[in-house]
Amino acid sequence: MNLERLQWIMSGLNRYKLTEKEDQFVKSTEYDFNQKSILTEQQEEKLEFLYKEKSRLTPNRNYLSPGESISQKKTKAKKYRP
């Protein structure tokens, strides 16, 4: 895994609420990459799986603000009579 791919996944994971174990794994993986400039195949697979799982669990996500959902309904304008 190259640095750009790792940064993209890490920035994506930072948008989601992670459990304590998941957060610890992400931090240790980032530390390992900074020390060795390479990750094991297991670490790569687990990171990508974690990212896919977290992004799949957030329905109707707005990519600019992931906590908000996009409204699918059209609203009608109210007409007021004098």
PyMOL Python script that loads the backbone (N, CA, C, O; Angstrom):
from pymol import cmd

cmd.read_pdbstr("""\
ATOM      1  N   MET A   1       0.866  -1.181   0.000  1.00  0.00           N
ATOM      2  CA  MET A   1       0.000   0.000   0.000  1.00  0.00           C
ATOM      3  C   MET A   1       0.901   1.229   0.000  1.00  0.00           C
ATOM      4  O   MET A   1       1.885   1.297   0.737  1.00  0.00           O
ATOM      5  N   ASN A   2       0.553   2.180  -0.825  1.00  0.00           N
ATOM      6  CA  ASN A   2       1.354   3.399  -0.880  1.00  0.00           C
ATOM      7  C   ASN A   2       0.811   4.445   0.108  1.00  0.00           C
ATOM      8  O   ASN A   2      -0.266   4.285   0.682  1.00  0.00           O
ATOM      9  N   LEU A   3       1.576   5.494   0.280  1.00  0.00           N
ATOM     10  CA  LEU A   3       1.251   6.532   1.261  1.00  0.00           C
ATOM     11  C   LEU A   3      -0.070   7.229   0.933  1.00  0.00           C
ATOM     12  O   LEU A   3      -0.864   7.489   1.837  1.00  0.00           O
ATOM     13  N   GLU A   4      -0.318   7.533  -0.334  1.00  0.00           N
ATOM     14  CA  GLU A   4      -1.551   8.232  -0.717  1.00  0.00           C
ATOM     15  C   GLU A   4      -2.790   7.404  -0.385  1.00  0.00           C
ATOM     16  O   GLU A   4      -3.775   7.928   0.133  1.00  0.00           O
ATOM     17  N   ARG A   5      -2.732   6.108  -0.686  1.00  0.00           N
ATOM     18  CA  ARG A   5      -3.864   5.206  -0.398  1.00  0.00           C
ATOM     19  C   ARG A   5      -4.106   5.129   1.105  1.00  0.00           C
ATOM     20  O   ARG A   5      -5.250   5.181   1.556  1.00  0.00           O
ATOM     21  N   LEU A   6      -3.029   5.005   1.880  1.00  0.00           N
ATOM     22  CA  LEU A   6      -3.154   4.937   3.339  1.00  0.00           C
ATOM     23  C   LEU A   6      -3.760   6.220   3.893  1.00  0.00           C
ATOM     24  O   LEU A   6      -4.637   6.163   4.754  1.00  0.00           O
ATOM     25  N   GLN A   7      -3.312   7.366   3.419  1.00  0.00           N
ATOM     26  CA  GLN A   7      -3.853   8.643   3.887  1.00  0.00           C
ATOM     27  C   GLN A   7      -5.325   8.773   3.532  1.00  0.00           C
ATOM     28  O   GLN A   7      -6.103   9.302   4.326  1.00  0.00           O
ATOM     29  N   TRP A   8      -5.722   8.301   2.351  1.00  0.00           N
ATOM     30  CA  TRP A   8      -7.115   8.365   1.940  1.00  0.00           C
ATOM     31  C   TRP A   8      -7.986   7.509   2.860  1.00  0.00           C
ATOM     32  O   TRP A   8      -9.057   7.946   3.282  1.00  0.00           O
ATOM     33  N   ILE A   9      -7.539   6.307   3.169  1.00  0.00           N
ATOM     34  CA  ILE A   9      -8.300   5.425   4.061  1.00  0.00           C
ATOM     35  C   ILE A   9      -8.350   5.997   5.469  1.00  0.00           C
ATOM     36  O   ILE A   9      -9.400   5.970   6.111  1.00  0.00           O
ATOM     37  N   MET A  10      -7.224   6.517   5.956  1.00  0.00           N
ATOM     38  CA  MET A  10      -7.179   7.089   7.311  1.00  0.00           C
ATOM     39  C   MET A  10      -8.101   8.299   7.419  1.00  0.00           C
ATOM     40  O   MET A  10      -8.799   8.453   8.421  1.00  0.00           O
ATOM     41  N   SER A  11      -8.113   9.150   6.414  1.00  0.00           N
ATOM     42  CA  SER A  11      -8.991  10.317   6.470  1.00  0.00           C
ATOM     43  C   SER A  11     -10.452   9.885   6.428  1.00  0.00           C
ATOM     44  O   SER A  11     -11.304  10.499   7.069  1.00  0.00           O
ATOM     45  N   GLY A  12     -10.738   8.833   5.676  1.00  0.00           N
ATOM     46  CA  GLY A  12     -12.098   8.303   5.644  1.00  0.00           C
ATOM     47  C   GLY A  12     -12.507   7.714   6.980  1.00  0.00           C
ATOM     48  O   GLY A  12     -13.642   7.903   7.418  1.00  0.00           O
ATOM     49  N   LEU A  13     -11.598   7.002   7.635  1.00  0.00           N
ATOM     50  CA  LEU A  13     -11.916   6.402   8.933  1.00  0.00           C
ATOM     51  C   LEU A  13     -12.065   7.460  10.025  1.00  0.00           C
ATOM     52  O   LEU A  13     -12.781   7.246  11.004  1.00  0.00           O
ATOM     53  N   ASN A  14     -11.398   8.589   9.863  1.00  0.00           N
ATOM     54  CA  ASN A  14     -11.513   9.662  10.863  1.00  0.00           C
ATOM     55  C   ASN A  14     -12.912  10.271  10.894  1.00  0.00           C
ATOM     56  O   ASN A  14     -13.285  10.913  11.876  1.00  0.00           O
ATOM     57  N   ARG A  15     -13.693  10.075   9.822  1.00  0.00           N
ATOM     58  CA  ARG A  15     -15.049  10.624   9.786  1.00  0.00           C
ATOM     59  C   ARG A  15     -16.029   9.787  10.596  1.00  0.00           C
ATOM     60  O   ARG A  15     -17.101  10.268  10.962  1.00  0.00           O
ATOM     61  N   TYR A  16     -15.672   8.547  10.877  1.00  0.00           N
ATOM     62  CA  TYR A  16     -16.588   7.632  11.554  1.00  0.00           C
ATOM     63  C   TYR A  16     -16.177   7.418  12.997  1.00  0.00           C
ATOM     64  O   TYR A  16     -15.011   7.561  13.365  1.00  0.00           O
ATOM     65  N   LYS A  17     -17.160   7.074  13.796  1.00  0.00           N
ATOM     66  CA  LYS A  17     -16.890   6.766  15.189  1.00  0.00           C
ATOM     67  C   LYS A  17     -16.391   5.322  15.264  1.00  0.00           C
ATOM     68  O   LYS A  17     -17.094   4.388  14.880  1.00  0.00           O
ATOM     69  N   LEU A  18     -15.171   5.160  15.765  1.00  0.00           N
ATOM     70  CA  LEU A  18     -14.561   3.847  15.862  1.00  0.00           C
ATOM     71  C   LEU A  18     -14.602   3.350  17.301  1.00  0.00           C
ATOM     72  O   LEU A  18     -14.600   4.140  18.245  1.00  0.00           O
ATOM     73  N   THR A  19     -14.638   2.037  17.451  1.00  0.00           N
ATOM     74  CA  THR A  19     -14.547   1.472  18.795  1.00  0.00           C
ATOM     75  C   THR A  19     -13.112   1.652  19.281  1.00  0.00           C
ATOM     76  O   THR A  19     -12.228   2.029  18.511  1.00  0.00           O
ATOM     77  N   GLU A  20     -12.894   1.381  20.557  1.00  0.00           N
ATOM     78  CA  GLU A  20     -11.562   1.567  21.128  1.00  0.00           C
ATOM     79  C   GLU A  20     -10.536   0.648  20.448  1.00  0.00           C
ATOM     80  O   GLU A  20      -9.419   1.075  20.155  1.00  0.00           O
ATOM     81  N   LYS A  21     -10.912  -0.592  20.201  1.00  0.00           N
ATOM     82  CA  LYS A  21     -10.002  -1.545  19.553  1.00  0.00           C
ATOM     83  C   LYS A  21      -9.712  -1.140  18.108  1.00  0.00           C
ATOM     84  O   LYS A  21      -8.575  -1.236  17.646  1.00  0.00           O
ATOM     85  N   GLU A  22     -10.745  -0.688  17.401  1.00  0.00           N
ATOM     86  CA  GLU A  22     -10.557  -0.248  16.017  1.00  0.00           C
ATOM     87  C   GLU A  22      -9.638   0.966  15.960  1.00  0.00           C
ATOM     88  O   GLU A  22      -8.754   1.045  15.107  1.00  0.00           O
ATOM     89  N   ASP A  23      -9.852   1.912  16.874  1.00  0.00           N
ATOM     90  CA  ASP A  23      -9.029   3.108  16.927  1.00  0.00           C
ATOM     91  C   ASP A  23      -7.576   2.752  17.233  1.00  0.00           C
ATOM     92  O   ASP A  23      -6.656   3.297  16.623  1.00  0.00           O
ATOM     93  N   GLN A  24      -7.378   1.844  18.170  1.00  0.00           N
ATOM     94  CA  GLN A  24      -6.034   1.411  18.528  1.00  0.00           C
ATOM     95  C   GLN A  24      -5.353   0.727  17.335  1.00  0.00           C
ATOM     96  O   GLN A  24      -4.168   0.949  17.084  1.00  0.00           O
ATOM     97  N   PHE A  25      -6.102  -0.103  16.604  1.00  0.00           N
ATOM     98  CA  PHE A  25      -5.542  -0.761  15.428  1.00  0.00           C
ATOM     99  C   PHE A  25      -5.132   0.253  14.361  1.00  0.00           C
ATOM    100  O   PHE A  25      -4.059   0.139  13.767  1.00  0.00           O
ATOM    101  N   VAL A  26      -5.987   1.240  14.124  1.00  0.00           N
ATOM    102  CA  VAL A  26      -5.689   2.257  13.111  1.00  0.00           C
ATOM    103  C   VAL A  26      -4.432   3.037  13.490  1.00  0.00           C
ATOM    104  O   VAL A  26      -3.572   3.284  12.644  1.00  0.00           O
ATOM    105  N   LYS A  27      -4.329   3.420  14.749  1.00  0.00           N
ATOM    106  CA  LYS A  27      -3.150   4.169  15.199  1.00  0.00           C
ATOM    107  C   LYS A  27      -1.876   3.333  15.109  1.00  0.00           C
ATOM    108  O   LYS A  27      -0.833   3.831  14.685  1.00  0.00           O
ATOM    109  N   SER A  28      -1.958   2.065  15.507  1.00  0.00           N
ATOM    110  CA  SER A  28      -0.768   1.210  15.444  1.00  0.00           C
ATOM    111  C   SER A  28      -0.358   0.935  13.997  1.00  0.00           C
ATOM    112  O   SER A  28       0.831   0.854  13.689  1.00  0.00           O
ATOM    113  N   THR A  29      -1.341   0.794  13.117  1.00  0.00           N
ATOM    114  CA  THR A  29      -1.033   0.580  11.703  1.00  0.00           C
ATOM    115  C   THR A  29      -0.363   1.805  11.108  1.00  0.00           C
ATOM    116  O   THR A  29       0.596   1.687  10.344  1.00  0.00           O
ATOM    117  N   GLU A  30      -0.863   2.969  11.455  1.00  0.00           N
ATOM    118  CA  GLU A  30      -0.256   4.212  10.960  1.00  0.00           C
ATOM    119  C   GLU A  30       1.169   4.355  11.491  1.00  0.00           C
ATOM    120  O   GLU A  30       2.067   4.767  10.757  1.00  0.00           O
ATOM    121  N   TYR A  31       1.377   4.018  12.755  1.00  0.00           N
ATOM    122  CA  TYR A  31       2.713   4.078  13.357  1.00  0.00           C
ATOM    123  C   TYR A  31       3.657   3.107  12.647  1.00  0.00           C
ATOM    124  O   TYR A  31       4.791   3.463  12.326  1.00  0.00           O
ATOM    125  N   ASP A  32       3.186   1.877  12.402  1.00  0.00           N
ATOM    126  CA  ASP A  32       4.000   0.886  11.690  1.00  0.00           C
ATOM    127  C   ASP A  32       4.396   1.388  10.310  1.00  0.00           C
ATOM    128  O   ASP A  32       5.543   1.232   9.891  1.00  0.00           O
ATOM    129  N   PHE A  33       3.447   1.991   9.607  1.00  0.00           N
ATOM    130  CA  PHE A  33       3.739   2.497   8.263  1.00  0.00           C
ATOM    131  C   PHE A  33       4.769   3.617   8.321  1.00  0.00           C
ATOM    132  O   PHE A  33       5.652   3.694   7.467  1.00  0.00           O
ATOM    133  N   ASN A  34       4.661   4.483   9.321  1.00  0.00           N
ATOM    134  CA  ASN A  34       5.616   5.584   9.451  1.00  0.00           C
ATOM    135  C   ASN A  34       7.022   5.065   9.777  1.00  0.00           C
ATOM    136  O   ASN A  34       8.015   5.657   9.355  1.00  0.00           O
ATOM    137  N   GLN A  35       7.104   3.963  10.524  1.00  0.00           N
ATOM    138  CA  GLN A  35       8.402   3.403  10.892  1.00  0.00           C
ATOM    139  C   GLN A  35       9.033   2.597   9.750  1.00  0.00           C
ATOM    140  O   GLN A  35      10.218   2.754   9.455  1.00  0.00           O
ATOM    141  N   LYS A  36       8.240   1.742   9.118  1.00  0.00           N
ATOM    142  CA  LYS A  36       8.782   0.797   8.138  1.00  0.00           C
ATOM    143  C   LYS A  36       8.483   1.167   6.681  1.00  0.00           C
ATOM    144  O   LYS A  36       9.088   0.614   5.763  1.00  0.00           O
ATOM    145  N   SER A  37       7.559   2.092   6.473  1.00  0.00           N
ATOM    146  CA  SER A  37       7.105   2.499   5.135  1.00  0.00           C
ATOM    147  C   SER A  37       6.459   1.356   4.360  1.00  0.00           C
ATOM    148  O   SER A  37       6.425   1.373   3.130  1.00  0.00           O
ATOM    149  N   ILE A  38       5.948   0.367   5.082  1.00  0.00           N
ATOM    150  CA  ILE A  38       5.247  -0.745   4.440  1.00  0.00           C
ATOM    151  C   ILE A  38       4.329  -1.397   5.477  1.00  0.00           C
ATOM    152  O   ILE A  38       4.602  -1.379   6.677  1.00  0.00           O
ATOM    153  N   LEU A  39       3.239  -1.969   4.979  1.00  0.00           N
ATOM    154  CA  LEU A  39       2.300  -2.679   5.845  1.00  0.00           C
ATOM    155  C   LEU A  39       2.243  -4.139   5.417  1.00  0.00           C
ATOM    156  O   LEU A  39       2.554  -4.481   4.276  1.00  0.00           O
ATOM    157  N   THR A  40       1.840  -4.990   6.349  1.00  0.00           N
ATOM    158  CA  THR A  40       1.647  -6.386   5.992  1.00  0.00           C
ATOM    159  C   THR A  40       0.348  -6.505   5.195  1.00  0.00           C
ATOM    160  O   THR A  40      -0.489  -5.603   5.214  1.00  0.00           O
ATOM    161  N   GLU A  41       0.199  -7.598   4.515  1.00  0.00           N
ATOM    162  CA  GLU A  41      -1.008  -7.819   3.719  1.00  0.00           C
ATOM    163  C   GLU A  41      -2.240  -7.905   4.619  1.00  0.00           C
ATOM    164  O   GLU A  41      -3.318  -7.440   4.249  1.00  0.00           O
ATOM    165  N   GLN A  42      -2.075  -8.503   5.801  1.00  0.00           N
ATOM    166  CA  GLN A  42      -3.194  -8.593   6.754  1.00  0.00           C
ATOM    167  C   GLN A  42      -3.642  -7.211   7.205  1.00  0.00           C
ATOM    168  O   GLN A  42      -4.840  -6.940   7.285  1.00  0.00           O
ATOM    169  N   GLN A  43      -2.686  -6.337   7.501  1.00  0.00           N
ATOM    170  CA  GLN A  43      -3.037  -4.982   7.936  1.00  0.00           C
ATOM    171  C   GLN A  43      -3.767  -4.233   6.829  1.00  0.00           C
ATOM    172  O   GLN A  43      -4.750  -3.541   7.091  1.00  0.00           O
ATOM    173  N   GLU A  44      -3.297  -4.367   5.606  1.00  0.00           N
ATOM    174  CA  GLU A  44      -3.952  -3.699   4.478  1.00  0.00           C
ATOM    175  C   GLU A  44      -5.387  -4.186   4.317  1.00  0.00           C
ATOM    176  O   GLU A  44      -6.310  -3.385   4.168  1.00  0.00           O
ATOM    177  N   GLU A  45      -5.568  -5.502   4.347  1.00  0.00           N
ATOM    178  CA  GLU A  45      -6.908  -6.069   4.181  1.00  0.00           C
ATOM    179  C   GLU A  45      -7.840  -5.638   5.301  1.00  0.00           C
ATOM    180  O   GLU A  45      -8.999  -5.304   5.056  1.00  0.00           O
ATOM    181  N   LYS A  46      -7.337  -5.645   6.527  1.00  0.00           N
ATOM    182  CA  LYS A  46      -8.173  -5.268   7.663  1.00  0.00           C
ATOM    183  C   LYS A  46      -8.558  -3.788   7.607  1.00  0.00           C
ATOM    184  O   LYS A  46      -9.694  -3.432   7.921  1.00  0.00           O
ATOM    185  N   LEU A  47      -7.626  -2.932   7.213  1.00  0.00           N
ATOM    186  CA  LEU A  47      -7.928  -1.503   7.082  1.00  0.00           C
ATOM    187  C   LEU A  47      -8.993  -1.260   6.023  1.00  0.00           C
ATOM    188  O   LEU A  47      -9.947  -0.518   6.255  1.00  0.00           O
ATOM    189  N   GLU A  48      -8.833  -1.881   4.872  1.00  0.00           N
ATOM    190  CA  GLU A  48      -9.809  -1.688   3.802  1.00  0.00           C
ATOM    191  C   GLU A  48     -11.168  -2.266   4.172  1.00  0.00           C
ATOM    192  O   GLU A  48     -12.201  -1.673   3.858  1.00  0.00           O
ATOM    193  N   PHE A  49     -11.176  -3.417   4.838  1.00  0.00           N
ATOM    194  CA  PHE A  49     -12.436  -4.011   5.288  1.00  0.00           C
ATOM    195  C   PHE A  49     -13.123  -3.103   6.303  1.00  0.00           C
ATOM    196  O   PHE A  49     -14.335  -2.900   6.237  1.00  0.00           O
ATOM    197  N   LEU A  50     -12.354  -2.561   7.237  1.00  0.00           N
ATOM    198  CA  LEU A  50     -12.902  -1.673   8.257  1.00  0.00           C
ATOM    199  C   LEU A  50     -13.504  -0.426   7.613  1.00  0.00           C
ATOM    200  O   LEU A  50     -14.588   0.012   7.997  1.00  0.00           O
ATOM    201  N   TYR A  51     -12.799   0.144   6.632  1.00  0.00           N
ATOM    202  CA  TYR A  51     -13.307   1.329   5.946  1.00  0.00           C
ATOM    203  C   TYR A  51     -14.602   1.017   5.183  1.00  0.00           C
ATOM    204  O   TYR A  51     -15.563   1.783   5.245  1.00  0.00           O
ATOM    205  N   LYS A  52     -14.620  -0.105   4.468  1.00  0.00           N
ATOM    206  CA  LYS A  52     -15.815  -0.486   3.708  1.00  0.00           C
ATOM    207  C   LYS A  52     -16.995  -0.745   4.642  1.00  0.00           C
ATOM    208  O   LYS A  52     -18.128  -0.371   4.342  1.00  0.00           O
ATOM    209  N   GLU A  53     -16.719  -1.386   5.769  1.00  0.00           N
ATOM    210  CA  GLU A  53     -17.781  -1.690   6.730  1.00  0.00           C
ATOM    211  C   GLU A  53     -18.365  -0.417   7.323  1.00  0.00           C
ATOM    212  O   GLU A  53     -19.585  -0.283   7.423  1.00  0.00           O
ATOM    213  N   LYS A  54     -17.507   0.518   7.716  1.00  0.00           N
ATOM    214  CA  LYS A  54     -17.986   1.766   8.318  1.00  0.00           C
ATOM    215  C   LYS A  54     -18.740   2.612   7.302  1.00  0.00           C
ATOM    216  O   LYS A  54     -19.767   3.201   7.638  1.00  0.00           O
ATOM    217  N   SER A  55     -18.255   2.684   6.074  1.00  0.00           N
ATOM    218  CA  SER A  55     -18.934   3.505   5.075  1.00  0.00           C
ATOM    219  C   SER A  55     -20.252   2.872   4.648  1.00  0.00           C
ATOM    220  O   SER A  55     -21.184   3.589   4.283  1.00  0.00           O
ATOM    221  N   ARG A  56     -20.349   1.560   4.685  1.00  0.00           N
ATOM    222  CA  ARG A  56     -21.586   0.869   4.313  1.00  0.00           C
ATOM    223  C   ARG A  56     -22.664   1.071   5.375  1.00  0.00           C
ATOM    224  O   ARG A  56     -23.851   1.079   5.051  1.00  0.00           O
ATOM    225  N   LEU A  57     -22.272   1.235   6.628  1.00  0.00           N
ATOM    226  CA  LEU A  57     -23.232   1.365   7.719  1.00  0.00           C
ATOM    227  C   LEU A  57     -23.853   2.743   7.824  1.00  0.00           C
ATOM    228  O   LEU A  57     -24.782   2.933   8.608  1.00  0.00           O
ATOM    229  N   THR A  58     -23.370   3.709   7.060  1.00  0.00           N
ATOM    230  CA  THR A  58     -23.897   5.071   7.110  1.00  0.00           C
ATOM    231  C   THR A  58     -24.785   5.299   5.886  1.00  0.00           C
ATOM    232  O   THR A  58     -24.269   5.607   4.812  1.00  0.00           O
ATOM    233  N   PRO A  59     -26.119   5.156   6.022  1.00  0.00           N
ATOM    234  CA  PRO A  59     -27.005   5.328   4.868  1.00  0.00           C
ATOM    235  C   PRO A  59     -27.205   6.798   4.511  1.00  0.00           C
ATOM    236  O   PRO A  59     -27.131   7.674   5.373  1.00  0.00           O
ATOM    237  N   ASN A  60     -27.454   7.051   3.248  1.00  0.00           N
ATOM    238  CA  ASN A  60     -27.753   8.403   2.745  1.00  0.00           C
ATOM    239  C   ASN A  60     -26.740   9.432   3.219  1.00  0.00           C
ATOM    240  O   ASN A  60     -27.110  10.512   3.680  1.00  0.00           O
ATOM    241  N   ARG A  61     -25.480   9.099   3.108  1.00  0.00           N
ATOM    242  CA  ARG A  61     -24.466  10.010   3.639  1.00  0.00           C
ATOM    243  C   ARG A  61     -24.176  11.137   2.655  1.00  0.00           C
ATOM    244  O   ARG A  61     -24.176  10.950   1.438  1.00  0.00           O
ATOM    245  N   ASN A  62     -23.935  12.287   3.215  1.00  0.00           N
ATOM    246  CA  ASN A  62     -23.525  13.446   2.451  1.00  0.00           C
ATOM    247  C   ASN A  62     -22.003  13.492   2.555  1.00  0.00           C
ATOM    248  O   ASN A  62     -21.479  13.561   3.666  1.00  0.00           O
ATOM    249  N   TYR A  63     -21.275  13.458   1.440  1.00  0.00           N
ATOM    250  CA  TYR A  63     -19.831  13.368   1.489  1.00  0.00           C
ATOM    251  C   TYR A  63     -19.168  14.617   2.053  1.00  0.00           C
ATOM    252  O   TYR A  63     -18.012  14.560   2.472  1.00  0.00           O
ATOM    253  N   LEU A  64     -19.870  15.735   2.071  1.00  0.00           N
ATOM    254  CA  LEU A  64     -19.292  16.936   2.647  1.00  0.00           C
ATOM    255  C   LEU A  64     -19.420  16.954   4.155  1.00  0.00           C
ATOM    256  O   LEU A  64     -18.529  17.450   4.844  1.00  0.00           O
ATOM    257  N   SER A  65     -20.508  16.425   4.679  1.00  0.00           N
ATOM    258  CA  SER A  65     -20.680  16.306   6.122  1.00  0.00           C
ATOM    259  C   SER A  65     -21.307  14.941   6.408  1.00  0.00           C
ATOM    260  O   SER A  65     -22.523  14.787   6.292  1.00  0.00           O
ATOM    261  N   PRO A  66     -20.500  13.956   6.777  1.00  0.00           N
ATOM    262  CA  PRO A  66     -20.972  12.574   6.848  1.00  0.00           C
ATOM    263  C   PRO A  66     -22.049  12.307   7.884  1.00  0.00           C
ATOM    264  O   PRO A  66     -22.743  11.295   7.784  1.00  0.00           O
ATOM    265  N   GLY A  67     -22.216  13.165   8.865  1.00  0.00           N
ATOM    266  CA  GLY A  67     -23.227  12.925   9.894  1.00  0.00           C
ATOM    267  C   GLY A  67     -24.643  13.240   9.440  1.00  0.00           C
ATOM    268  O   GLY A  67     -25.608  12.752  10.027  1.00  0.00           O
ATOM    269  N   GLU A  68     -24.769  14.036   8.422  1.00  0.00           N
ATOM    270  CA  GLU A  68     -26.091  14.459   7.964  1.00  0.00           C
ATOM    271  C   GLU A  68     -26.586  13.565   6.848  1.00  0.00           C
ATOM    272  O   GLU A  68     -25.801  13.108   6.017  1.00  0.00           O
ATOM    273  N   SER A  69     -27.867  13.317   6.825  1.00  0.00           N
ATOM    274  CA  SER A  69     -28.431  12.521   5.730  1.00  0.00           C
ATOM    275  C   SER A  69     -29.059  13.464   4.708  1.00  0.00           C
ATOM    276  O   SER A  69     -29.433  14.593   5.022  1.00  0.00           O
ATOM    277  N   ILE A  70     -29.160  12.982   3.510  1.00  0.00           N
ATOM    278  CA  ILE A  70     -29.729  13.775   2.421  1.00  0.00           C
ATOM    279  C   ILE A  70     -31.230  13.501   2.365  1.00  0.00           C
ATOM    280  O   ILE A  70     -31.658  12.347   2.344  1.00  0.00           O
ATOM    281  N   SER A  71     -32.005  14.548   2.341  1.00  0.00           N
ATOM    282  CA  SER A  71     -33.452  14.384   2.270  1.00  0.00           C
ATOM    283  C   SER A  71     -33.850  13.980   0.862  1.00  0.00           C
ATOM    284  O   SER A  71     -33.443  14.619  -0.108  1.00  0.00           O
ATOM    285  N   GLN A  72     -34.640  12.927   0.741  1.00  0.00           N
ATOM    286  CA  GLN A  72     -35.043  12.420  -0.558  1.00  0.00           C
ATOM    287  C   GLN A  72     -36.399  12.973  -1.003  1.00  0.00           C
ATOM    288  O   GLN A  72     -36.751  12.863  -2.177  1.00  0.00           O
ATOM    289  N   LYS A  73     -37.165  13.567  -0.078  1.00  0.00           N
ATOM    290  CA  LYS A  73     -38.496  14.063  -0.422  1.00  0.00           C
ATOM    291  C   LYS A  73     -38.431  15.493  -0.934  1.00  0.00           C
ATOM    292  O   LYS A  73     -37.585  16.284  -0.518  1.00  0.00           O
ATOM    293  N   LYS A  74     -39.333  15.801  -1.837  1.00  0.00           N
ATOM    294  CA  LYS A  74     -39.479  17.180  -2.292  1.00  0.00           C
ATOM    295  C   LYS A  74     -40.511  17.839  -1.392  1.00  0.00           C
ATOM    296  O   LYS A  74     -41.525  17.234  -1.045  1.00  0.00           O
ATOM    297  N   THR A  75     -40.246  19.071  -1.022  1.00  0.00           N
ATOM    298  CA  THR A  75     -41.195  19.792  -0.189  1.00  0.00           C
ATOM    299  C   THR A  75     -41.977  20.765  -1.051  1.00  0.00           C
ATOM    300  O   THR A  75     -41.440  21.368  -1.980  1.00  0.00           O
ATOM    301  N   LYS A  76     -43.226  20.904  -0.736  1.00  0.00           N
ATOM    302  CA  LYS A  76     -44.077  21.836  -1.474  1.00  0.00           C
ATOM    303  C   LYS A  76     -44.021  23.202  -0.808  1.00  0.00           C
ATOM    304  O   LYS A  76     -43.973  23.312   0.417  1.00  0.00           O
ATOM    305  N   ALA A  77     -44.028  24.220  -1.622  1.00  0.00           N
ATOM    306  CA  ALA A  77     -44.060  25.557  -1.106  1.00  0.00           C
ATOM    307  C   ALA A  77     -45.481  25.882  -0.656  1.00  0.00           C
ATOM    308  O   ALA A  77     -46.449  25.579  -1.354  1.00  0.00           O
ATOM    309  N   LYS A  78     -45.593  26.490   0.494  1.00  0.00           N
ATOM    310  CA  LYS A  78     -46.940  26.862   1.007  1.00  0.00           C
ATOM    311  C   LYS A  78     -47.354  28.194   0.401  1.00  0.00           C
ATOM    312  O   LYS A  78     -46.567  29.136   0.308  1.00  0.00           O
ATOM    313  N   LYS A  79     -48.593  28.236   0.002  1.00  0.00           N
ATOM    314  CA  LYS A  79     -49.139  29.480  -0.533  1.00  0.00           C
ATOM    315  C   LYS A  79     -50.045  30.086   0.528  1.00  0.00           C
ATOM    316  O   LYS A  79     -50.975  29.444   1.017  1.00  0.00           O
ATOM    317  N   TYR A  80     -49.762  31.298   0.862  1.00  0.00           N
ATOM    318  CA  TYR A  80     -50.575  31.995   1.856  1.00  0.00           C
ATOM    319  C   TYR A  80     -51.565  32.897   1.136  1.00  0.00           C
ATOM    320  O   TYR A  80     -51.200  33.610   0.201  1.00  0.00           O
ATOM    321  N   ARG A  81     -52.795  32.866   1.568  1.00  0.00           N
ATOM    322  CA  ARG A  81     -53.815  33.723   0.979  1.00  0.00           C
ATOM    323  C   ARG A  81     -54.009  34.946   1.862  1.00  0.00           C
ATOM    324  O   ARG A  81     -53.985  34.850   3.089  1.00  0.00           O
ATOM    325  N   PRO A  82     -54.199  36.076   1.237  1.00  0.00           N
ATOM    326  CA  PRO A  82     -54.395  37.311   2.019  1.00  0.00           C
ATOM    327  C   PRO A  82     -55.751  37.363   2.698  1.00  0.00           C
ATOM    328  O   PRO A  82     -56.059  38.335   3.387  1.00  0.00           O
TER     329      PRO A  82
END
""", "prot")
cmd.dss("prot")
cmd.show_as("cartoon", "prot")
cmd.util.cbc("prot")
cmd.orient("prot")
